[in-house]
Amino acid sequence: MIEFKLTEEFIPMIQLLKATNLVQTGGEAQIVVTEGEVKYNGTVDYRKRLKVRAGDIVEFRGNKILIK
């Protein structure tokens, strides 16, 4: 599990995927989100600008990210 420490109130989903090095570019992040490859708190979520906050769990290609 990847633990990601927030420095602000939230981080947009596509920025989180880039910050954790699970995708190479913002464009790639947008594609994987819109194709339903990302789960947010256990449910597939298609929102690219979703505000991910502390306590949330994001899953992508076998990786879990815990937001702190």
N, C-alpha and C positions, 0 to 999 in steps of 0.2 A: 504494500500500500504506500502510495506517495502522500506525504503530508505537505500541504501548501499553506504557508502563513500569509494571511492578508495583511497588507500595510494600510489599506483603506477599508471603507464599509463593505465594499463588494468588488468583484471583478467580472467583467463580461465573459460569457462562456468561451467565445473564440479566443480571447486573450489568455484565458486559463490554459487552454490546450496548447497554445504557443509557449507560454511561460514554463510549462512542465515538459517541454520538448517532445510532446507526443505527436505533434505535426510540425512541419517545417515552415509553413507560411500561413498568413491569415486567410488566404484564398482556400488553401487545403482545409483549414479549420471550418470555414463556412460550408464547404462541400460535405464533409463528414457529418456535420450537424444536420444539414437539410436532408441528407440521405438516411437519417435515423440511426446513425451508428453510436450516438451518445445517449447515455442514461443519466438522468438527474434525479437523485433520491429514489432510485429504483424504477423509474418510468422513462421511456423514450421521450425525449423533448426535442422539438425542431426549432426552438428559438435561438438564433445566433447571438442576440444581445441580452440573453437571459442574465440577470444579476445573480451571480453565485455568491453566497454569504457564508459566514462561519457556521459550522455544524452540518453543512451540506456535503453530500457524497456524489461525485461524478464518476461514471464508469465509461471506459473507452478501450476497445480492443484488448480486453483482459486486464486492464489497469484500473485500479480504484484510486481516486484522489479524494482525500479527506481535507476539507477546508477548515483551517484553524484561525 
